[in-house]
Structure formats: C-alpha cells, structure tokens
Amino acid sequence: MAQAQTSKDEPDSAAGLVLPHIAAMAGYVPGEQPADGAIVKLNTNENPYPPSPAVRAAIEAACENLELYPDPSAREVRACAAELYGVDADGVLVGNGSDELLSILVRSIVAPGAAVAYPSPTYSLYDTLVEIRGARAQRVAWGPDHALPVELEAAPARLIFICNPNAPSGTIVSTDRIEAFARKREDAVVVVDEAYVDFADQNALSLVGRLPNVVVLRTLSKSYSLAGLRVGLALTSPGLAAQLHKVRDSYNVSRIAQAGALAALRDQPTMRAHVEQVRRTRARLRDELETLGFEVAPSHTNFVLARRPEENLAGLATALRERRVLVRYFTALPDALRVTVGTDAAIDAFLDALRDIGFSS
Ligand SMILES: Cc1ncc(COP(=O)(O)O)c(C=O)c1O
C-alpha cells in the first residue's frame, strides 16, 4: 500500500511481475517519520501525550504468551468496545489500525472497475485503496461550508466514505445529515470514518445497528495516543460484520495490540483528559494563526488547516522544516498547511518559527 524505497540496483523489470495497475500506481505517501527525536513533529496527527499507563503493564503481561496465536476475533476488545459504545459485540471488528478496516471494506464490497464515492478533498488513503483494487474513485467536491454534497446521493457506488470530522479540513457534518444520507443510500455501505471524533462534540454511534448499511470506524491512534500499536475498530450491524470477518486475516491483531487496546479503552479518564488538553491548545493555536494572517476554519479534530488563499505554501513548509518544525503540505491543497495540535511547548516552537520566517500580527 505504501510507497517503497527502490534501490538503484533494483531493475525496473520488477514492474512486469505485478499487475499493470499496481506497476502504474505511485503508492501512498505517509507523513515523514523522522529519526531525529529533537524535531517538532506536527505532521501526522499523533497525540502528543502518552497513552494510559495501564497500557504498558498490559503489554508486558501479554509478552508471557507470545508463543501462542492471539484470539482470532479479539473477543475481549470487541466486548469492551461494545459496552463502551453501546453497540452489539457481534457488530464489532478489530483491525490492525483503521487503515486495515478500510482495506477490508474495499475488498469486500467493491469489484474491480466499480466505483467508490467520497467527498473530496479527504483522507488520501481512500484513493490508494481504490487504485490497488483496480476500482474507480468518484470524488465529489464538498458543498459550500463543507456541507455533505448532494451529488453524493446519486453517486453510482456501493461503497461511500464520509470522513467525519474530515481530514484535512477539520470540519464536521451533523449526524442528522449523515443519517438522512444513509437512509437515502440503503443500496450502499456508508462508512463514517470517525478517526478524529473524540476531539469533536458529536458522533454517529446512534446509527450503528439501527441503519444496517452504516459502518462507523474508530481508531486508537489519535485520542488514545496509540498510533504505534495499530488498532482500529469497525462498528456496524452483526450481519455486515459477519461478512467482513471473512475477508480479514485470521490473526490480524497481535496479542500485544489486543492487550494494549483493552487497557486503553478501559481507561477513559486518561484519554478524556488528554483530549481536553488538545482542545484547549487547538483553540489557542487557531487564534494565534489568525492573528498571524492565516484563515483557519474551526476544527473538530486534533489538527488545524491553516490557509493563505491564493498562495502556495510549499516554501513555507520547507522554511519550517529548516527550523526543525514538521507540518503537512499537500500538493492538492497548495494554499494550506495542516498542523497537528501538539503540546503547548511544541505549538509555541511552531509559532516562534513562523515569526522568525516573517509572519507578524
Ligand atoms: C481519516 C483517517 N482515517 C483513518 C486513519 C488511519 O488510522 P489508523 O492509525 O487507525 O490506521 C487516519 C490516520 O491518519 C485518518 O486520518
């Protein structure tokens, strides 16, 4: 799925060993993960605070049994998530990150050549998953003020992704609107990707099970500070979950990941406290960026999208990097930078770098 580094001696003829559409594709480019720990890292929406202390203890205990395969369907994690979110455990799937669950959904629902629809711009991995499948992406531009586009209602696709809150805009669509949309699209599976929803004030849990075509995706990578553990959750109707289970690898989530996930989900106060801190810093970051002349839509996530309409901010991203601050620049959104909400100290370093570059109030 991801772009690999090709060594100079590796002949291009390897392209002939794979399917033509795979050879033709570029591969997903994840945000940079620098080896240099001193860098201020605001580019991949990780949580700047550590996970629950209970996670380490649980992982250590899980190391006792590594000679044994993990529980194939992560029953304890599913039961815990079901209780926490008020859904049926039979409708819960655990994945190696929610990225794996997205891949399972594409492979289960979309035939090569068929369409997958989503509002755009959005999480760019959707494009990559569609390309790998040899399917077609039907990207529908967000409506005014990032409203769910009406055109999506007529999109000839059996799988529809709605990233909510959306990345990289940070904007959110109301649950009522998503419910009305999913009711109109009973012919399709509507995936509400809620990777960032713990940083928002609403979520689509009330739709799970009630609307059998809705899948809500969650991740422990953001609010639970566990990007390194790789755990995601799909919450849906038991009937659809049973179909999706057939497509995932039998042991897709390791013993260590299951143990850590369980401990994290059971410690809601730690997650909530860190989310609250991120939300406070987010408000300050937005204010400061606006003072420095950026346009920043209210964010419902752990990042903000800072825009300078009509400008190209590639140079600014480079200038920040030279000052040891990493943010995310997307060629598809040249007038914007996506900035993860880090600790207050990290945000101060970012703002200082902007002032050093020449931005002033
Ligand atoms: C919108 C969205 N969905 C899913 C993911 C993937 O999360 P995970 O780490 O659980 O694979 C991300 C990660 O950045 C994301 O931004």
The ligand as an SDF file (V2000), in Angstrom:
LIG
                    3D

 16 16  0  0  0  0  0  0  0  0999 V2000
   -9.2780    9.9960    8.4240 C   0  0  0  0  0  0  0  0  0  0  0  0
   -8.3840    8.9040    8.8630 C   0  0  0  0  0  0  0  0  0  0  0  0
   -8.8530    7.6500    8.8930 N   0  0  0  0  0  0  0  0  0  0  0  0
   -8.0830    6.6260    9.2700 C   0  0  0  0  0  0  0  0  0  0  0  0
   -6.7740    6.8360    9.6460 C   0  0  0  0  0  0  0  0  0  0  0  0
   -5.9280    5.6600    9.9770 C   0  0  0  0  0  0  0  0  0  0  0  0
   -5.8350    5.4150   11.3080 O   0  0  0  0  0  0  0  0  0  0  0  0
   -5.0940    4.1280   11.8430 P   0  0  0  0  0  0  0  0  0  0  0  0
   -3.8660    4.6240   12.5020 O   0  0  0  0  0  0  0  0  0  0  0  0
   -6.0840    3.5420   12.8070 O   0  0  0  0  0  0  0  0  0  0  0  0
   -4.8170    3.2070   10.7040 O   0  0  0  0  0  0  0  0  0  0  0  0
   -6.2460    8.1130    9.6490 C   0  0  0  0  0  0  0  0  0  0  0  0
   -4.8450    8.3380   10.0260 C   0  0  0  0  0  0  0  0  0  0  0  0
   -4.2710    9.3670    9.9460 O   0  0  0  0  0  0  0  0  0  0  0  0
   -7.0600    9.1840    9.2370 C   0  0  0  0  0  0  0  0  0  0  0  0
   -6.5930   10.4320    9.1710 O   0  0  0  0  0  0  0  0  0  0  0  0
  1  2  1  0
  2  3  1  0
  2 15  2  0
  3  4  2  0
  4  5  1  0
  5  6  1  0
  5 12  2  0
  6  7  1  0
  7  8  1  0
  8  9  2  0
  8 10  1  0
  8 11  1  0
 12 13  1  0
 12 15  1  0
 13 14  2  0
 15 16  1  0
M  END
$$$$
